């Protein structure tokens, strides 16, 4: 029979409820360099001029504002650029010259130490909008990107995201931009939790599940979303929802616990916590839900699997040493290896999706609150990402391998934020009356 301590831990992870437990204080670790990518010494200075109407008689202030605000958000939060000049307002002279789409005032921008200038126009044609997007390299006095796109007026933001994504690719190398990604999360309304999806910038939020029972643990797979729902007789089963067809398929409905689905990066396998043999263990399932292999064999609670980018290793949480800690294992041949040692309560690992990455982001209790940490599983080096007096938890990597989404709880209210792990600047993307938790970042 499961003892009370283990039972309490299991209930906590199943319901995904934040709680406060007094633990001994964890000493602040010194800053340890963890290499995520070749990082510029500083961000590139970019000026973004307001987009203007090509024809005065079809100007639309809402169109202009939506284009400008979307492009500004994408560039500012891409991780590669800094809006510049920071405090200088554009003069009428500069705005007027900005309407010459074929050239830039190179001398002016060079004097203001601006390195890139973005400008463009739009032309409303019935229900469609023609958009021209140009980026100038000031030092080289040349155009580095010139793009045109036609968009339905209702899809202006999507078009702007695509244009910014093309510019970001010029500076990000092989890293995919996050501009057209989505984030799934759990939202509680009237005491009932369901899955919602939002664009990465917090716009276009929509409800995905409409169950009257607890629905949690969202996990992406291309254009599908896996999740755990208690909608059938109050038991936790795993379902898959196709986002294009809205078809729902039951993946795992075995006796006991079916929880924490995680699809491998190669899209062929699902890691899952199952307890049909009496104890919560990590299993590997085929994508159709049939069992391929059992991974862990321990009387402890093993849960929260997360795949390495090569789909060969799994990080997971186990309390086999008495408190929850992070372990890794080669699911085909290996023995579990403990990789987290600092802190008495470490959970919610997520493995960086960048090829051959050894970085895991996870949640750790720091005093009375939870904080986010970055761990290199190859050498044990860690870096603390959050230093607030609030609680941050449930991190999830973006496909670019430098951003994460997470839950921030303050004043008993939870919302979804994201950050670039290199500078830890928080960006809030939900701000509602209801609690929003447990985000997972979708593919590019």
C-alpha positions as CSV (number, residue, x, y, z in Angstrom):
1,X,0.0,0.0,0.0
2,X,1.2,3.5,-0.8
3,X,2.3,5.4,2.2
4,X,0.8,8.8,3.0
5,X,3.9,10.8,1.9
6,X,4.0,9.2,-1.5
7,X,0.2,9.5,-1.9
8,X,0.3,13.2,-1.2
9,X,3.1,13.7,-3.8
10,X,1.1,11.7,-6.4
11,X,-2.1,13.6,-5.8
12,X,-0.2,16.8,-6.2
13,X,1.3,15.9,-9.6
14,X,-1.9,14.5,-10.9
15,X,-4.0,17.6,-10.2
16,X,-1.2,19.9,-11.1
17,X,-2.0,22.1,-8.1
18,X,0.5,24.7,-6.8
19,X,1.2,24.5,-3.1
20,X,3.4,25.9,-0.4
21,X,5.5,23.6,1.8
22,X,8.2,24.8,4.1
23,X,11.6,23.3,3.2
24,X,15.0,24.2,4.4
25,X,16.5,27.2,2.6
26,X,18.5,26.5,-0.5
27,X,21.8,28.4,-0.7
28,X,22.1,30.7,-3.7
29,X,24.4,29.1,-6.2
30,X,27.0,31.2,-7.9
31,X,26.3,32.1,-11.5
32,X,27.7,29.3,-13.7
33,X,28.0,29.8,-17.5
34,X,25.7,27.6,-19.5
35,X,26.1,27.8,-23.2
36,X,22.8,27.9,-25.1
37,X,24.0,29.4,-28.4
38,X,26.6,31.7,-29.7
39,X,25.2,34.9,-28.3
40,X,25.9,38.4,-29.6
41,X,27.6,40.7,-27.1
42,X,24.6,42.9,-27.5
43,X,21.3,43.0,-29.4
44,X,21.1,44.6,-32.8
45,X,19.6,48.1,-32.7
46,X,16.5,48.3,-34.9
47,X,14.2,51.3,-35.6
48,X,10.6,50.4,-36.7
49,X,8.8,53.1,-38.6
50,X,4.9,53.1,-38.6
51,X,3.5,51.5,-41.7
52,X,1.6,53.9,-43.9
53,X,-1.2,53.6,-46.5
54,X,0.0,53.5,-50.1
55,X,-3.1,55.4,-51.1
56,X,-4.3,58.1,-48.8
57,X,-8.0,57.4,-49.6
58,X,-7.8,53.8,-48.3
59,X,-5.9,54.5,-45.1
60,X,-7.1,52.7,-42.0
61,X,-5.7,53.7,-38.7
62,X,-6.6,50.3,-37.2
63,X,-4.8,48.4,-39.9
64,X,-1.7,50.7,-39.4
65,X,-1.8,50.2,-35.7
66,X,-2.2,46.4,-35.9
67,X,0.7,46.0,-38.3
68,X,3.0,48.3,-36.3
69,X,2.2,46.8,-32.9
70,X,2.6,43.2,-34.1
71,X,5.9,43.8,-35.8
72,X,7.2,45.8,-32.8
73,X,6.2,42.9,-30.4
74,X,7.9,40.3,-32.6
75,X,11.1,42.2,-33.1
76,X,11.4,43.3,-29.5
77,X,10.9,39.8,-28.1
78,X,12.7,37.7,-30.7
79,X,15.9,37.6,-28.7
80,X,18.1,39.3,-31.3
81,X,17.0,42.9,-31.5
82,X,16.7,46.0,-29.4
83,X,14.3,48.8,-30.3
84,X,16.3,51.9,-31.1
85,X,16.5,54.8,-30.4
86,X,15.0,53.8,-27.1
87,X,13.5,57.2,-26.0
88,X,13.5,59.2,-29.2
89,X,10.2,59.9,-30.8
90,X,10.1,60.0,-34.6
91,X,9.9,63.5,-35.9
92,X,7.5,64.5,-38.7
93,X,10.6,64.8,-41.0
94,X,11.6,61.3,-40.3
95,X,8.1,60.0,-40.7
96,X,7.7,61.8,-44.0
97,X,11.0,60.4,-45.3
98,X,9.9,57.0,-44.1
99,X,7.3,56.9,-46.8
100,X,10.0,56.5,-49.4
101,X,9.9,52.8,-49.4
102,X,13.0,52.4,-51.6
103,X,15.5,54.2,-49.5
104,X,16.5,55.1,-45.9
105,X,18.1,58.3,-44.4
106,X,21.3,56.5,-43.8
107,X,23.2,59.5,-42.4
108,X,20.5,60.2,-39.9
109,X,20.2,56.7,-38.6
110,X,24.0,56.2,-38.5
111,X,24.3,59.3,-36.3
112,X,21.8,57.7,-34.0
113,X,23.8,54.5,-33.9
114,X,20.8,52.6,-35.4
115,X,21.8,49.5,-37.3
116,X,18.6,48.3,-39.0
117,X,15.5,50.3,-40.1
118,X,12.2,48.6,-40.9
119,X,9.6,50.4,-42.9
120,X,6.7,49.5,-45.1
121,X,3.2,50.2,-46.4
122,X,-0.2,48.6,-46.8
123,X,-2.8,48.8,-49.6
124,X,-6.3,47.8,-48.8
125,X,-8.0,46.0,-51.7
126,X,-11.5,45.0,-50.8
127,X,-11.3,42.3,-48.1
128,X,-7.5,41.9,-48.7
129,X,-4.5,43.9,-47.7
130,X,-1.3,44.1,-49.8
131,X,1.7,44.6,-47.5
132,X,5.3,45.7,-48.4
133,X,8.0,45.1,-45.7
134,X,11.6,46.4,-46.1
135,X,14.6,46.2,-43.8
136,X,17.6,48.4,-44.4
137,X,21.2,47.8,-43.2
138,X,22.4,51.3,-42.2
139,X,26.1,50.6,-42.1
140,X,26.1,48.8,-45.4
141,X,23.6,51.3,-46.9
142,X,21.6,48.4,-48.5
143,X,18.4,46.5,-48.3
144,X,18.8,43.1,-46.5
145,X,15.2,42.1,-46.8
146,X,12.3,43.1,-49.0
147,X,9.1,41.1,-48.9
148,X,5.5,41.4,-50.2
149,X,2.5,39.6,-48.9
150,X,-1.2,39.6,-49.5
151,X,-3.4,38.9,-46.5
152,X,-7.1,38.8,-45.6
153,X,-7.8,41.8,-43.4
154,X,-8.8,39.5,-40.5
155,X,-5.4,37.8,-40.7
156,X,-3.2,40.9,-40.6
157,X,-1.3,39.7,-37.5
158,X,-0.5,36.4,-39.0
159,X,0.9,38.1,-42.1
160,X,3.0,40.4,-39.9
161,X,4.3,37.5,-37.9
162,X,5.4,35.8,-41.1
163,X,7.2,38.9,-42.3
164,X,9.0,39.2,-39.0
165,X,9.9,35.5,-39.0
166,X,11.7,35.9,-42.3
167,X,13.8,38.8,-40.9
168,X,14.6,36.8,-37.7
169,X,15.8,33.8,-39.7
170,X,18.6,36.0,-41.1
171,X,20.0,36.3,-37.6
172,X,19.0,33.1,-35.9
173,X,20.8,30.6,-38.1
174,X,19.0,27.3,-37.9
175,X,16.8,28.3,-35.0
176,X,13.1,28.6,-36.1
177,X,11.4,31.9,-35.2
178,X,8.6,31.8,-32.7
179,X,6.5,34.4,-34.5
180,X,3.9,31.9,-35.9
181,X,3.8,29.5,-32.9
182,X,1.0,28.9,-30.4
183,X,0.9,28.0,-26.7
184,X,-1.6,25.7,-25.1
185,X,-2.4,26.1,-21.4
186,X,-4.9,25.1,-18.7
187,X,-7.5,27.7,-17.8
188,X,-9.9,27.3,-14.8
189,X,-13.4,28.8,-15.2
190,X,-16.0,28.4,-12.5
191,X,-13.8,25.7,-10.8
192,X,-13.5,23.6,-14.0
193,X,-10.1,23.3,-15.9
194,X,-10.0,23.0,-19.7
195,X,-7.4,23.4,-22.4
196,X,-7.1,26.8,-24.2
197,X,-4.7,27.9,-27.0
198,X,-3.3,31.3,-27.7
199,X,-0.9,32.7,-30.3
200,X,2.5,33.2,-28.7
201,X,1.9,36.9,-28.1
202,X,-1.3,36.3,-26.1
203,X,-3.6,37.2,-29.0
204,X,-6.4,35.1,-30.5
205,X,-7.0,33.0,-27.4
206,X,-9.6,30.2,-27.9
207,X,-11.0,27.3,-26.0
208,X,-10.1,23.8,-27.2
209,X,-11.9,21.4,-24.7
210,X,-15.3,21.9,-23.2
211,X,-15.4,19.2,-20.6
212,X,-17.2,19.5,-17.3
213,X,-14.5,17.5,-15.5
214,X,-10.8,18.2,-14.9
215,X,-8.8,18.5,-18.2
216,X,-5.0,19.0,-17.9
217,X,-1.5,18.1,-19.2
218,X,-1.6,19.5,-22.7
219,X,1.2,18.2,-25.0
220,X,1.7,19.0,-28.7
221,X,2.3,16.8,-31.7
222,X,2.4,18.7,-35.0
223,X,-1.2,19.8,-35.5
224,X,-2.6,17.6,-32.7
225,X,-2.8,18.1,-29.0
226,X,-2.7,15.4,-26.4
227,X,-4.2,16.0,-23.0
228,X,-5.5,14.2,-19.9
229,X,-9.2,14.4,-19.0
230,X,-11.4,13.0,-16.3
231,X,-14.5,13.3,-18.4
232,X,-15.3,9.6,-18.5
233,X,-16.5,8.4,-15.0
234,X,-13.9,10.6,-13.3
235,X,-10.9,8.6,-14.4
236,X,-7.7,10.2,-15.9
237,X,-7.5,9.1,-19.5
238,X,-5.3,10.4,-22.3
239,X,-7.0,11.8,-25.4
240,X,-5.7,13.3,-28.7
241,X,-7.4,16.2,-30.5
242,X,-6.7,16.9,-34.1
243,X,-6.7,20.7,-34.4
244,X,-7.5,20.7,-38.1
245,X,-10.4,18.2,-38.1
246,X,-11.5,18.5,-34.5
247,X,-11.5,14.7,-34.2
248,X,-10.9,13.3,-30.8
249,X,-9.2,9.9,-30.2
250,X,-8.8,8.1,-26.9
251,X,-5.1,7.1,-26.6
252,X,-4.8,5.5,-23.2
253,X,-7.6,4.4,-20.8
254,X,-5.9,1.8,-18.7
255,X,-6.9,1.1,-15.1
256,X,-5.4,3.6,-12.7
257,X,-3.3,6.6,-13.7
258,X,-2.9,7.7,-17.3
259,X,-1.0,11.0,-17.2
260,X,1.7,13.4,-18.5
261,X,1.8,12.5,-22.2
262,X,4.9,13.6,-24.0
263,X,5.4,13.0,-27.7
264,X,8.9,12.3,-28.9
265,X,10.5,14.8,-31.3
266,X,10.5,12.2,-34.1
267,X,6.7,11.9,-33.7
268,X,6.8,8.1,-33.4
269,X,6.4,7.5,-29.6
270,X,4.6,8.8,-26.5
271,X,6.1,8.7,-23.0
272,X,3.5,8.4,-20.4
273,X,3.0,7.8,-16.7
274,X,0.8,4.6,-16.1
275,X,-0.1,2.8,-12.9
276,X,-2.1,-0.2,-14.1
277,X,0.5,-2.5,-12.5
278,X,0.0,-0.8,-9.2
279,X,2.7,1.8,-9.2
280,X,3.2,5.0,-11.3
281,X,5.9,4.2,-13.8
282,X,7.2,5.6,-17.2
283,X,6.1,3.7,-20.3
284,X,6.7,4.2,-24.0
285,X,3.7,3.9,-26.2
286,X,3.4,3.8,-30.0
287,X,1.6,6.9,-31.4
288,X,-1.6,4.8,-31.6
289,X,-1.5,4.2,-27.8
290,X,-0.3,0.6,-27.8
291,X,2.5,-0.1,-25.3
292,X,6.0,-0.4,-26.7
293,X,8.1,-0.6,-23.6
294,X,8.2,0.0,-19.8
295,X,11.1,2.3,-18.9
296,X,11.2,2.5,-15.0
297,X,11.0,-0.2,-12.4
298,X,11.0,1.3,-9.0
299,X,8.5,1.3,-6.1
300,X,8.8,5.2,-6.1
301,X,6.5,7.5,-8.1
302,X,8.0,8.1,-11.5
303,X,6.3,10.8,-13.6
304,X,6.6,13.9,-15.8
305,X,8.6,12.5,-18.8
306,X,10.3,14.9,-21.2
307,X,12.1,13.8,-24.4
308,X,15.7,14.7,-25.5
309,X,15.8,16.2,-29.0
310,X,17.2,13.0,-30.5
311,X,14.2,10.9,-29.1
312,X,16.6,8.5,-27.4
313,X,16.6,9.8,-23.8
314,X,14.0,10.9,-21.3
315,X,14.1,13.2,-18.3
316,X,11.6,12.4,-15.6
317,X,10.8,13.1,-11.9
318,X,11.1,10.5,-9.2
319,X,10.9,10.6,-5.4
320,X,12.9,7.4,-5.1
321,X,15.4,9.2,-2.8
322,X,12.7,10.6,-0.6
323,X,12.0,13.9,-2.4
324,X,11.2,14.6,-6.1
325,X,14.3,14.9,-8.2
326,X,15.2,15.0,-11.9
327,X,16.5,11.8,-13.6
328,X,17.5,10.9,-17.1
329,X,17.5,7.5,-18.9
330,X,18.2,6.1,-22.3
331,X,14.8,4.5,-22.7
332,X,16.2,1.6,-24.8
333,X,19.1,0.4,-22.8
334,X,20.1,2.6,-19.8
335,X,19.7,2.8,-16.1
336,X,18.2,6.0,-14.6
337,X,20.7,8.6,-13.6
338,X,19.9,11.3,-11.1
339,X,20.9,14.8,-12.5
340,X,19.4,17.3,-10.0
341,X,21.1,17.6,-6.6
342,X,20.6,21.2,-5.5
343,X,17.2,21.6,-3.9
344,X,14.9,19.3,-2.0
345,X,12.0,19.5,-4.5
346,X,12.7,19.5,-8.2
347,X,10.1,18.8,-10.8
348,X,8.5,19.6,-14.2
349,X,11.5,19.1,-16.5
350,X,11.5,20.0,-20.1
351,X,14.4,19.2,-22.5
352,X,15.6,21.9,-24.9
353,X,14.6,20.9,-28.4
354,X,17.8,22.1,-30.1
355,X,19.7,19.3,-31.7
356,X,22.1,17.5,-29.3
357,X,21.2,19.8,-26.5
358,X,22.0,18.8,-22.9
359,X,19.9,21.5,-21.3
360,X,16.8,21.0,-19.2
361,X,14.7,23.6,-17.6
362,X,12.8,22.7,-14.5
363,X,11.0,23.9,-11.4
364,X,12.6,24.0,-8.0
365,X,11.4,25.2,-4.6
366,X,13.4,28.1,-3.3
367,X,12.3,28.9,0.3
368,X,8.5,29.0,0.2
369,X,8.2,29.7,-3.5
370,X,9.1,27.8,-6.7
371,X,11.6,29.2,-9.2
372,X,12.9,28.1,-12.6
373,X,16.4,26.7,-13.2
374,X,18.4,25.7,-16.2
375,X,20.5,22.5,-15.9
376,X,23.2,21.0,-18.1
377,X,22.8,17.3,-17.6
378,X,26.3,16.6,-19.0
379,X,28.2,18.5,-16.4
380,X,25.6,19.3,-13.7
381,X,26.0,23.1,-14.0
382,X,22.9,25.1,-13.2
383,X,21.6,28.6,-13.6
384,X,18.7,30.2,-11.8
385,X,16.4,31.9,-14.3
386,X,13.9,33.6,-12.0
387,X,14.6,35.7,-8.8
388,X,11.2,37.1,-7.9
389,X,9.5,36.7,-4.5
390,X,6.6,35.0,-6.3
391,X,6.2,31.4,-7.7
392,X,7.2,30.4,-11.2
393,X,6.7,26.8,-12.4
394,X,5.9,24.5,-15.3
395,X,8.4,25.7,-17.9
396,X,8.1,24.7,-21.5
397,X,10.6,25.3,-24.3
398,X,9.8,27.1,-27.5
399,X,10.9,25.5,-30.7
400,X,13.8,28.0,-31.1
401,X,15.5,26.6,-27.9
402,X,16.0,30.0,-26.3
403,X,12.5,31.0,-25.1
404,X,10.4,29.3,-22.5
405,X,6.8,29.7,-21.4
406,X,5.8,29.2,-17.7
407,X,3.3,30.0,-15.0
408,X,3.7,32.9,-12.7
409,X,1.6,33.0,-9.5
410,X,1.3,36.1,-7.5
411,X,-1.4,37.3,-5.1
412,X,-3.2,34.0,-5.6
413,X,-3.5,34.6,-9.3
414,X,-1.8,32.6,-12.0
415,X,-0.9,33.7,-15.6
416,X,1.2,32.5,-18.5
417,X,4.5,34.4,-19.2
418,X,7.4,33.7,-21.5
419,X,11.1,34.7,-21.4
420,X,14.4,34.5,-23.3
421,X,16.5,32.3,-21.0
422,X,19.5,34.4,-21.8
423,X,18.2,37.6,-20.2
424,X,15.2,36.3,-18.2
425,X,13.0,39.3,-19.1
426,X,9.4,38.3,-18.5
427,X,6.6,38.9,-21.0
428,X,3.0,38.3,-19.8
429,X,0.7,36.8,-22.4
430,X,-2.5,36.1,-20.3
431,X,-4.2,38.6,-18.1
432,X,-7.7,37.3,-17.1
433,X,-9.8,36.9,-14.1
434,X,-9.4,33.1,-14.2
435,X,-6.2,31.2,-13.4
436,X,-4.1,30.1,-16.4
437,X,-1.4,27.4,-15.8
438,X,0.5,24.5,-17.2
439,X,1.5,26.0,-20.6
440,X,3.2,24.0,-23.4
441,X,4.7,25.7,-26.4
442,X,3.6,24.4,-29.8
443,X,5.8,23.6,-32.8
444,X,6.8,26.2,-35.5
